[in-house]
Amino acid sequence: RAAPSGLVAFRRDAGSVYRMMFITPARLTDRFSSGFRETTYSFRYLSPGEAASVQPMRLLVVTPRPGDTAESLARTLPFDQFNEPFFRMLNDLAPGERVNTGERIKVVAA
């Protein structure tokens, strides 16, 4: 299962702290460590124009209906790629593991 592989905090001023958490299967942490480091180095503040163009996303907790699968639910996520791996990570589902009808799951909505 996936577990936190790295935590990073940035302090902007006395009232602002930004946190990043990197989550990977423990056996893959070393493989991704340089990518995690590059991600933290890319952190920057957005210009007012960039900030105004950001659309918020929300995490919803829903109950799957009969016929829903990890694949079908992942297609509803508002991302261009990696929807199914993200959906599985978000819900702690291993590859090939099924979504259980009646069990609450998380999805992302724009």
Z-matrix of the N, CA and C atoms (Angstrom, degrees):
N
C 1 1.460
C 2 1.529 1 109.62
N 3 1.325 2 115.23 1 160.00
C 4 1.459 3 120.43 2 -179.86
C 5 1.522 4 109.98 3 -78.42
N 6 1.308 5 114.86 4 148.14
C 7 1.457 6 121.21 5 177.94
C 8 1.518 7 108.42 6 -144.43
N 9 1.351 8 117.08 7 157.43
C 10 1.463 9 118.51 8 177.54
C 11 1.520 10 109.95 9 -56.49
N 12 1.317 11 115.66 10 129.26
C 13 1.452 12 121.19 11 -178.97
C 14 1.514 13 111.73 12 -108.82
N 15 1.295 14 116.63 13 -16.85
C 16 1.449 15 120.34 14 179.52
C 17 1.506 16 110.80 15 -168.81
N 18 1.302 17 115.07 16 139.74
C 19 1.462 18 121.58 17 176.76
C 20 1.515 19 107.52 18 -124.74
N 21 1.323 20 116.56 19 135.22
C 22 1.460 21 122.32 20 179.51
C 23 1.518 22 107.80 21 -135.08
N 24 1.335 23 116.62 22 137.86
C 25 1.466 24 120.88 23 176.20
C 26 1.518 25 108.76 24 -126.90
N 27 1.328 26 115.54 25 138.74
C 28 1.464 27 122.77 26 176.38
C 29 1.520 28 107.19 27 -116.76
N 30 1.314 29 117.30 28 129.84
C 31 1.455 30 120.80 29 177.20
C 32 1.523 31 108.37 30 -107.13
N 33 1.333 32 115.40 31 118.27
C 34 1.468 33 120.18 32 -179.20
C 35 1.513 34 110.39 33 -84.79
N 36 1.320 35 116.16 34 -47.24
C 37 1.457 36 122.28 35 179.12
C 38 1.525 37 107.33 36 -155.86
N 39 1.324 38 117.65 37 -170.67
C 40 1.464 39 120.92 38 -176.14
C 41 1.528 40 112.90 39 -60.35
N 42 1.324 41 117.94 40 -24.24
C 43 1.456 42 120.26 41 -176.50
C 44 1.515 43 116.10 42 -112.17
N 45 1.344 44 118.51 43 4.57
C 46 1.467 45 120.41 44 -175.50
C 47 1.519 46 111.50 45 -131.60
N 48 1.326 47 115.73 46 121.93
C 49 1.456 48 122.17 47 174.53
C 50 1.524 49 107.08 48 -130.79
N 51 1.315 50 117.29 49 134.40
C 52 1.449 51 123.22 50 178.33
C 53 1.521 52 107.27 51 -115.19
N 54 1.348 53 116.15 52 135.20
C 55 1.463 54 120.17 53 -177.16
C 56 1.521 55 110.42 54 -123.25
N 57 1.317 56 114.87 55 142.84
C 58 1.459 57 122.28 56 173.48
C 59 1.522 58 107.29 57 -124.29
N 60 1.328 59 115.73 58 139.40
C 61 1.456 60 120.57 59 174.44
C 62 1.522 61 107.77 60 -127.10
N 63 1.313 62 115.72 61 127.16
C 64 1.457 63 121.69 62 177.94
C 65 1.526 64 107.64 63 -102.78
N 66 1.335 65 116.23 64 129.11
C 67 1.459 66 120.97 65 -176.25
C 68 1.527 67 108.75 66 -123.63
N 69 1.321 68 115.37 67 124.34
C 70 1.459 69 121.28 68 177.14
C 71 1.525 70 108.64 69 -145.28
N 72 1.321 71 117.02 70 162.08
C 73 1.459 72 118.40 71 167.82
C 74 1.530 73 107.68 72 -60.07
N 75 1.317 74 116.97 73 139.44
C 76 1.470 75 120.99 74 -174.91
C 77 1.525 76 112.25 75 -53.14
N 78 1.320 77 117.68 76 -36.51
C 79 1.462 78 120.54 77 -177.24
C 80 1.526 79 112.72 78 -69.38
N 81 1.342 80 118.45 79 -13.77
C 82 1.465 81 121.69 80 -178.33
C 83 1.526 82 113.78 81 -105.82
N 84 1.319 83 117.58 82 -2.55
C 85 1.464 84 120.75 83 -175.10
C 86 1.521 85 112.11 84 -55.91
N 87 1.325 86 117.79 85 -49.29
C 88 1.462 87 119.99 86 -179.03
C 89 1.516 88 112.06 87 -60.73
N 90 1.323 89 116.80 88 -37.39
C 91 1.467 90 121.38 89 -178.74
C 92 1.530 91 111.66 90 -62.82
N 93 1.337 92 117.29 91 -33.50
C 94 1.457 93 121.15 92 -176.65
C 95 1.530 94 114.18 93 -99.52
N 96 1.308 95 118.15 94 0.35
C 97 1.465 96 119.89 95 -173.05
C 98 1.535 97 112.89 96 -60.22
N 99 1.326 98 119.24 97 -39.04
C 100 1.476 99 118.78 98 -179.94
C 101 1.526 100 110.64 99 -68.31
N 102 1.339 101 117.88 100 -36.49
C 103 1.462 102 120.66 101 175.85
C 104 1.525 103 111.68 102 -64.72
N 105 1.325 104 116.93 103 -39.72
C 106 1.470 105 120.22 104 176.48
C 107 1.525 106 110.06 105 -61.61
N 108 1.326 107 116.09 106 -44.75
C 109 1.471 108 120.65 107 -179.26
C 110 1.533 109 110.17 108 -62.23
N 111 1.332 110 117.34 109 -43.96
C 112 1.468 111 120.67 110 178.58
C 113 1.530 112 110.96 111 -61.77
N 114 1.311 113 116.44 112 -37.31
C 115 1.468 114 119.97 113 178.09
C 116 1.517 115 110.56 114 -62.55
N 117 1.327 116 117.55 115 -44.49
C 118 1.467 117 119.07 116 -179.67
C 119 1.529 118 110.82 117 -65.53
N 120 1.324 119 117.70 118 -34.70
C 121 1.465 120 120.45 119 178.84
C 122 1.530 121 111.92 120 -69.61
N 123 1.320 122 117.44 121 -20.95
C 124 1.468 123 120.15 122 -178.66
C 125 1.530 124 112.45 123 -85.45
N 126 1.334 125 117.35 124 -5.40
C 127 1.465 126 120.67 125 -178.61
C 128 1.530 127 109.40 126 -60.59
N 129 1.339 128 115.42 127 131.65
C 130 1.466 129 120.45 128 177.73
C 131 1.521 130 108.45 129 -154.77
N 132 1.293 131 115.92 130 164.07
C 133 1.461 132 121.06 131 177.36
C 134 1.521 133 109.18 132 -84.34
N 135 1.310 134 115.96 133 143.04
C 136 1.460 135 121.10 134 179.29
C 137 1.515 136 110.74 135 -82.30
N 138 1.317 137 115.39 136 148.16
C 139 1.468 138 119.39 137 172.82
C 140 1.523 139 107.44 138 -70.41
N 141 1.325 140 118.60 139 162.66
C 142 1.473 141 119.82 140 177.74
C 143 1.531 142 112.17 141 -56.52
N 144 1.326 143 118.37 142 -37.70
C 145 1.465 144 120.92 143 178.97
C 146 1.526 145 112.12 144 -66.53
N 147 1.336 146 116.15 145 -42.94
C 148 1.465 147 120.07 146 177.78
C 149 1.531 148 110.37 147 -63.26
N 150 1.308 149 116.38 148 -44.17
C 151 1.468 150 120.79 149 -179.43
C 152 1.525 151 111.13 150 -62.05
N 153 1.322 152 117.02 151 -38.65
C 154 1.466 153 120.58 152 -178.85
C 155 1.527 154 111.88 153 -67.12
N 156 1.336 155 117.03 154 -25.44
C 157 1.462 156 119.84 155 -177.87
C 158 1.532 157 113.11 156 -86.68
N 159 1.317 158 117.87 157 -7.17
C 160 1.469 159 120.98 158 -178.74
C 161 1.526 160 109.56 159 -75.04
N 162 1.321 161 115.12 160 128.87
C 163 1.463 162 120.93 161 177.10
C 164 1.527 163 108.28 162 -100.36
N 165 1.330 164 117.88 163 127.43
C 166 1.465 165 119.40 164 -178.54
C 167 1.524 166 111.81 165 -68.18
N 168 1.308 167 115.57 166 149.71
C 169 1.457 168 122.10 167 173.31
C 170 1.519 169 107.35 168 -116.83
N 171 1.319 170 115.58 169 154.11
C 172 1.453 171 120.74 170 -179.03
C 173 1.517 172 110.06 171 -126.75
N 174 1.312 173 114.64 172 143.43
C 175 1.449 174 121.02 173 174.58
C 176 1.519 175 107.59 174 -91.85
N 177 1.325 176 116.45 175 122.78
C 178 1.459 177 122.03 176 179.87
C 179 1.523 178 109.36 177 -113.05
N 180 1.310 179 116.10 178 142.26
C 181 1.459 180 121.46 179 173.77
C 182 1.520 181 106.36 180 -105.84
N 183 1.335 182 116.17 181 120.63
C 184 1.465 183 121.68 182 -174.32
C 185 1.526 184 110.08 183 -131.09
N 186 1.307 185 115.71 184 165.87
C 187 1.460 186 122.40 185 175.83
C 188 1.521 187 108.61 186 -108.36
N 189 1.326 188 117.65 187 120.56
C 190 1.472 189 119.58 188 179.29
C 191 1.530 190 111.34 189 -61.72
N 192 1.321 191 114.56 190 145.60
C 193 1.471 192 121.23 191 176.87
C 194 1.526 193 109.21 192 -95.69
N 195 1.314 194 116.70 193 161.76
C 196 1.465 195 118.61 194 176.21
C 197 1.534 196 109.65 195 -53.77
N 198 1.306 197 116.16 196 135.06
C 199 1.460 198 121.20 197 -179.44
C 200 1.521 199 113.64 198 94.64
N 201 1.329 200 118.42 199 -17.72
C 202 1.468 201 120.44 200 177.12
C 203 1.524 202 109.64 201 -68.90
N 204 1.315 203 115.20 202 141.17
C 205 1.468 204 121.46 203 176.72
C 206 1.516 205 108.00 204 -129.30
N 207 1.309 206 116.23 205 167.04
C 208 1.464 207 119.75 206 175.38
C 209 1.523 208 109.71 207 -58.24
N 210 1.317 209 116.22 208 -40.09
C 211 1.463 210 120.61 209 -178.52
C 212 1.528 211 111.64 210 -66.10
N 213 1.329 212 116.78 211 -44.96
C 214 1.476 213 119.00 212 -178.45
C 215 1.524 214 111.20 213 -69.18
N 216 1.312 215 117.05 214 -38.25
C 217 1.468 216 119.64 215 178.50
C 218 1.529 217 110.93 216 -69.75
N 219 1.327 218 117.16 217 -36.35
C 220 1.466 219 120.51 218 179.04
C 221 1.525 220 111.49 219 -63.55
N 222 1.331 221 117.07 220 -32.29
C 223 1.473 222 119.86 221 179.47
C 224 1.532 223 112.12 222 -65.95
N 225 1.318 224 118.01 223 -17.30
C 226 1.470 225 120.53 224 179.80
C 227 1.525 226 112.37 225 -83.30
N 228 1.328 227 118.08 226 -10.08
C 229 1.465 228 120.47 227 -178.68
C 230 1.527 229 110.25 228 -69.99
N 231 1.322 230 117.15 229 146.68
C 232 1.474 231 120.64 230 -174.12
C 233 1.524 232 114.48 231 -86.52
N 234 1.332 233 117.20 232 41.90
C 235 1.455 234 120.44 233 -179.39
C 236 1.524 235 109.41 234 -115.64
N 237 1.324 236 116.03 235 159.53
C 238 1.461 237 121.06 236 -179.47
C 239 1.528 238 112.45 237 -83.05
N 240 1.329 239 116.60 238 -25.10
C 241 1.464 240 120.20 239 -177.09
C 242 1.526 241 110.22 240 -154.40
N 243 1.299 242 115.84 241 166.11
C 244 1.469 243 123.98 242 177.13
C 245 1.523 244 113.58 243 62.19
N 246 1.333 245 117.58 244 25.44
C 247 1.468 246 120.18 245 -178.69
C 248 1.523 247 112.49 246 -59.77
N 249 1.324 248 117.33 247 -48.43
C 250 1.464 249 118.05 248 -176.28
C 251 1.531 250 112.46 249 -66.98
N 252 1.333 251 119.88 250 -46.04
C 253 1.473 252 117.61 251 176.99
C 254 1.532 253 111.93 252 -60.30
N 255 1.329 254 116.89 253 -37.86
C 256 1.467 255 119.52 254 178.89
C 257 1.527 256 109.99 255 -65.70
N 258 1.335 257 117.40 256 -45.20
C 259 1.462 258 121.42 257 178.97
C 260 1.530 259 110.01 258 -58.73
N 261 1.322 260 117.06 259 -45.20
C 262 1.461 261 120.61 260 -179.24
C 263 1.527 262 111.25 261 -64.58
N 264 1.320 263 117.75 262 -41.83
C 265 1.464 264 120.90 263 178.57
C 266 1.530 265 110.24 264 -63.82
N 267 1.324 266 116.46 265 -44.24
C 268 1.460 267 122.07 266 -178.61
C 269 1.522 268 111.70 267 -60.64
N 270 1.332 269 116.47 268 -33.51
C 271 1.459 270 121.30 269 -176.62
C 272 1.531 271 113.53 270 -107.70
N 273 1.328 272 116.74 271 10.49
C 274 1.464 273 122.21 272 178.05
C 275 1.526 274 111.46 273 54.24
N 276 1.342 275 115.49 274 47.29
C 277 1.462 276 121.89 275 177.95
C 278 1.525 277 109.50 276 -107.96
N 279 1.295 278 116.64 277 127.69
C 280 1.466 279 121.38 278 177.23
C 281 1.527 280 109.03 279 -72.08
N 282 1.342 281 117.71 280 157.86
C 283 1.464 282 119.63 281 175.10
C 284 1.531 283 109.93 282 -54.25
N 285 1.326 284 115.85 283 132.09
C 286 1.447 285 121.20 284 -179.80
C 287 1.522 286 114.84 285 84.70
N 288 1.327 287 117.31 286 -14.73
C 289 1.466 288 119.84 287 179.25
C 290 1.527 289 109.68 288 -71.23
N 291 1.318 290 115.93 289 139.32
C 292 1.463 291 121.60 290 -176.12
C 293 1.520 292 112.85 291 -89.04
N 294 1.327 293 114.49 292 154.91
C 295 1.459 294 122.08 293 171.33
C 296 1.524 295 107.46 294 -82.15
N 297 1.305 296 116.86 295 134.69
C 298 1.463 297 120.57 296 179.90
C 299 1.519 298 110.69 297 -94.41
N 300 1.334 299 116.60 298 125.18
C 301 1.460 300 121.74 299 176.16
C 302 1.524 301 108.37 300 -59.60
N 303 1.315 302 116.17 301 132.99
C 304 1.458 303 121.22 302 179.16
C 305 1.512 304 114.04 303 91.61
N 306 1.333 305 117.94 304 -12.74
C 307 1.454 306 122.05 305 178.44
C 308 1.523 307 109.10 306 -93.69
N 309 1.299 308 118.20 307 132.40
C 310 1.467 309 121.42 308 -176.34
C 311 1.535 310 110.67 309 -69.83
N 312 1.339 311 115.35 310 139.20
C 313 1.462 312 122.13 311 178.83
C 314 1.513 313 109.35 312 -134.59
N 315 1.340 314 115.32 313 168.83
C 316 1.468 315 121.27 314 179.61
C 317 1.524 316 110.03 315 -108.98
N 318 1.317 317 115.78 316 139.19
C 319 1.460 318 122.57 317 171.97
C 320 1.523 319 107.54 318 -134.59
N 321 1.311 320 115.71 319 162.08
C 322 1.459 321 122.22 320 179.82
C 323 1.524 322 107.97 321 -109.62
N 324 1.325 323 116.37 322 133.66
C 325 1.469 324 121.36 323 177.93
C 326 1.520 325 108.92 324 -124.24
N 327 1.316 326 115.64 325 140.59
C 328 1.470 327 120.68 326 177.40
C 329 1.501 328 110.58 327 -83.08
